[in-house]
């Protein structure tokens, strides 16, 4: 038999809102921690935005050519190799160049800069021609590949009328008569573009 206790006030308690719930004391400086994290996040976002804006501005400047001054090209065989003579002009023989000057000798070259370019797919052709010209007494500044590999005829290009005689002398040393004035090779006074007809 279950023992019954006399009824008291605890038997009339009902579930209701909690009264007198315990709350611990708030930690000091909690607001400053939240502020510090917010400031750090803001600083990171601003830094990323400035970096992205700087990269975008640099990209736009490089794309339209307005950002910074373009450096002037320096004379080199590579720069000379990318130049192509105008297709409208045809090479003329040394006797028909219109200058009336006779072919110069290696001793008369002076300070004329001469570049030898390979206009074919034959490897080492410019080096062989340069060796042959150097052996004949000509001063070769550099060698390289031309902007095209389908050249059939060896042509000696000269930039100004003062170097026409040197161009004719070099053409004679190479066994060709094709000499032409052209401004397509700004980095050399005389530019030799070797074609498939040069056997070296």
VOVEXLO-29030 format. One record per residue (C-alpha): residue number from 1; x, y, z; residue in one letter. Coordinates in pm, whole numbers, plus 50000, padded with zeros to 5 digits. Layout:
VOVEXLO-29030
NUM / X / Y / Z / A
...
//
This chain:
VOVEXLO-29030
1 / 50000 / 50000 / 50000 / X
2 / 50134 / 50338 / 49894 / X
3 / 50181 / 50585 / 50171 / X
4 / 50002 / 50915 / 50104 / X
5 / 50133 / 51241 / 50231 / X
6 / 49910 / 51523 / 50334 / X
7 / 49831 / 51774 / 50058 / X
8 / 50034 / 52096 / 50068 / X
9 / 50096 / 52407 / 49852 / X
10 / 50338 / 52231 / 49618 / X
11 / 50057 / 52012 / 49492 / X
12 / 49886 / 52323 / 49343 / X
13 / 50190 / 52441 / 49138 / X
14 / 50127 / 52483 / 48763 / X
15 / 50370 / 52520 / 48472 / X
16 / 50414 / 52888 / 48396 / X
17 / 50678 / 53142 / 48308 / X
18 / 51004 / 53106 / 48491 / X
19 / 51046 / 53348 / 48770 / X
20 / 51380 / 53453 / 48904 / X
21 / 51596 / 53282 / 48639 / X
22 / 51966 / 53321 / 48712 / X
23 / 52184 / 53524 / 48474 / X
24 / 52556 / 53543 / 48515 / X
25 / 52729 / 53881 / 48525 / X
26 / 52828 / 54019 / 48181 / X
27 / 53195 / 54005 / 48094 / X
28 / 53368 / 54339 / 48079 / X
29 / 53497 / 54452 / 47737 / X
30 / 53265 / 54229 / 47534 / X
31 / 53150 / 54531 / 47329 / X
32 / 53508 / 54621 / 47242 / X
33 / 53575 / 54271 / 47105 / X
34 / 53277 / 54296 / 46870 / X
35 / 53389 / 54642 / 46761 / X
36 / 53745 / 54519 / 46696 / X
37 / 53623 / 54232 / 46477 / X
38 / 53394 / 54465 / 46282 / X
39 / 53680 / 54712 / 46227 / X
40 / 53912 / 54434 / 46111 / X
41 / 53657 / 54302 / 45862 / X
42 / 53597 / 54653 / 45729 / X
43 / 53970 / 54711 / 45685 / X
44 / 54015 / 54385 / 45495 / X
45 / 53723 / 54464 / 45262 / X
46 / 53851 / 54817 / 45194 / X
47 / 54202 / 54684 / 45123 / X
48 / 54071 / 54425 / 44877 / X
49 / 53861 / 54690 / 44706 / X
50 / 54158 / 54925 / 44663 / X
51 / 54374 / 54641 / 44530 / X
52 / 54106 / 54533 / 44282 / X
53 / 54054 / 54890 / 44164 / X
54 / 54427 / 54936 / 44113 / X
55 / 54453 / 54617 / 43907 / X
56 / 54150 / 54714 / 43698 / X
57 / 54293 / 55060 / 43632 / X
58 / 54630 / 54914 / 43531 / X
59 / 54462 / 54667 / 43295 / X
60 / 54259 / 54940 / 43127 / X
61 / 54563 / 55162 / 43093 / X
62 / 54764 / 54886 / 42928 / X
63 / 54476 / 54793 / 42702 / X
64 / 54413 / 55135 / 42547 / X
65 / 54772 / 55252 / 42546 / X
66 / 54712 / 55554 / 42767 / X
67 / 54890 / 55419 / 43073 / X
68 / 55260 / 55495 / 43070 / X
69 / 55484 / 55583 / 42784 / X
70 / 55574 / 55314 / 42538 / X
71 / 55941 / 55238 / 42526 / X
72 / 56111 / 55291 / 42195 / X
73 / 56240 / 54976 / 42031 / X
74 / 56611 / 54914 / 42044 / X
75 / 56804 / 54799 / 41740 / X
76 / 56821 / 54423 / 41744 / X
77 / 56806 / 54132 / 41511 / X
78 / 56471 / 54029 / 41656 / X
79 / 56312 / 54366 / 41585 / X
80 / 56456 / 54363 / 41237 / X
81 / 56329 / 54014 / 41180 / X
82 / 55966 / 54110 / 41237 / X
83 / 55973 / 54379 / 40969 / X
84 / 55845 / 54284 / 40629 / X
85 / 55918 / 54473 / 40307 / X
86 / 55622 / 54621 / 40127 / X
87 / 55489 / 54370 / 39873 / X
88 / 55410 / 54642 / 39618 / X
89 / 55772 / 54725 / 39550 / X
90 / 55978 / 54487 / 39343 / X
91 / 56354 / 54437 / 39383 / X
92 / 56574 / 54599 / 39125 / X
93 / 56916 / 54501 / 39005 / X
94 / 57211 / 54706 / 39122 / X
95 / 57249 / 54862 / 38780 / X
96 / 56886 / 54976 / 38779 / X
97 / 56858 / 55110 / 39132 / X
98 / 56861 / 55468 / 39012 / X
99 / 57143 / 55579 / 39242 / X
100 / 57415 / 55557 / 38980 / X
101 / 57664 / 55458 / 39253 / X
102 / 57903 / 55171 / 39200 / X
103 / 57921 / 54885 / 39447 / X
104 / 58121 / 54963 / 39759 / X
105 / 58398 / 54743 / 39889 / X
106 / 58421 / 54613 / 40248 / X
107 / 58682 / 54880 / 40321 / X
108 / 58430 / 55149 / 40225 / X
109 / 58159 / 55020 / 40459 / X
110 / 58240 / 55265 / 40739 / X
111 / 57982 / 55261 / 41021 / X
112 / 57702 / 55101 / 40818 / X
113 / 57508 / 54848 / 41025 / X
114 / 57433 / 54525 / 40840 / X
115 / 57184 / 54259 / 40952 / X
116 / 57143 / 53917 / 40790 / X
117 / 56797 / 53756 / 40816 / X
118 / 56685 / 53406 / 40720 / X
119 / 56368 / 53420 / 40510 / X
120 / 56347 / 53043 / 40464 / X
121 / 56288 / 52731 / 40673 / X
122 / 56652 / 52624 / 40633 / X
123 / 56812 / 52622 / 40977 / X
124 / 57138 / 52814 / 41015 / X
125 / 57120 / 52986 / 40676 / X
126 / 57167 / 53334 / 40823 / X
127 / 57471 / 53215 / 41019 / X
128 / 57631 / 53066 / 40708 / X
129 / 57571 / 53383 / 40505 / X
130 / 57706 / 53597 / 40789 / X
131 / 58021 / 53385 / 40806 / X
132 / 58067 / 53417 / 40430 / X
133 / 58021 / 53795 / 40439 / X
134 / 58255 / 53833 / 40738 / X
135 / 58514 / 53626 / 40555 / X
136 / 58480 / 53865 / 40259 / X
137 / 58556 / 54159 / 40490 / X
138 / 58205 / 54290 / 40566 / X
139 / 58106 / 54384 / 40922 / X
140 / 57783 / 54208 / 41027 / X
141 / 57599 / 54355 / 41327 / X
142 / 57362 / 54063 / 41390 / X
143 / 57171 / 53772 / 41239 / X
144 / 56820 / 53641 / 41289 / X
145 / 56502 / 53510 / 41129 / X
146 / 56289 / 53720 / 40896 / X
147 / 55919 / 53773 / 40953 / X
148 / 55839 / 53523 / 40677 / X
149 / 55977 / 53184 / 40580 / X
150 / 55854 / 53171 / 40222 / X
151 / 56111 / 53400 / 40059 / X
152 / 56233 / 53264 / 39727 / X
153 / 56481 / 53534 / 39620 / X
154 / 56765 / 53682 / 39824 / X
155 / 56723 / 54060 / 39843 / X
156 / 56951 / 54322 / 39999 / X
157 / 56750 / 54615 / 40138 / X
158 / 56907 / 54953 / 40215 / X
159 / 56742 / 55229 / 40415 / X
160 / 56886 / 55547 / 40260 / X
161 / 57059 / 55642 / 39937 / X
162 / 57389 / 55685 / 40122 / X
163 / 57406 / 55310 / 40189 / X
164 / 57303 / 55195 / 39840 / X
165 / 57664 / 55131 / 39735 / X
166 / 57724 / 54917 / 40043 / X
167 / 57405 / 54718 / 39970 / X
168 / 57522 / 54658 / 39614 / X
169 / 57863 / 54542 / 39736 / X
170 / 57704 / 54298 / 39980 / X
171 / 57470 / 54168 / 39710 / X
172 / 57770 / 54108 / 39486 / X
173 / 57944 / 53913 / 39764 / X
174 / 57632 / 53697 / 39802 / X
175 / 57607 / 53634 / 39429 / X
176 / 57284 / 53824 / 39375 / X
177 / 57187 / 54149 / 39205 / X
178 / 56856 / 54211 / 39385 / X
179 / 56895 / 54539 / 39574 / X
180 / 56604 / 54752 / 39693 / X
181 / 56552 / 55065 / 39901 / X
182 / 56304 / 55009 / 40184 / X
183 / 56211 / 55155 / 40523 / X
184 / 56070 / 54824 / 40645 / X
185 / 56388 / 54754 / 40844 / X
186 / 56438 / 55059 / 41071 / X
187 / 56699 / 54897 / 41297 / X
188 / 56974 / 54854 / 41035 / X
189 / 57121 / 55051 / 40746 / X
190 / 57139 / 54739 / 40528 / X
191 / 56929 / 54426 / 40579 / X
192 / 56986 / 54104 / 40388 / X
193 / 56682 / 53875 / 40361 / X
194 / 56800 / 53536 / 40240 / X
195 / 56575 / 53342 / 40006 / X
196 / 56561 / 52983 / 39887 / X
197 / 56797 / 53073 / 39601 / X
198 / 57088 / 53126 / 39843 / X
199 / 57285 / 52806 / 39879 / X
200 / 57573 / 52950 / 40083 / X
//
